[in-house]
Amino acid sequence: MSLEEREDRLIDFAMRVGGVVDAPPEDPLGQHIANQILCSGPSPALNYLETCAAESQRDVAH
């Protein structure tokens, strides 16, 4: 898998998270879980893009 394909898949995943957020019940627990999913869903794509832009191994670790 190329870097571009991986990036596209992660971005697609981040966008599909929005559909999952509409599924939980409207009770407080369901809304709390939906908010957690909404906050963490885009994280893999953003972390991957940040890592790809790193200029050194130390930059990746930072």
Buried (B, 14 or more C-beta within 10 A) or exposed (E): EEEEEEBEBBBEEBEEBEEEBEEBEEEEEEEEBBEEBEEEBBEBBEEBEEEEEEEEEEEEEE
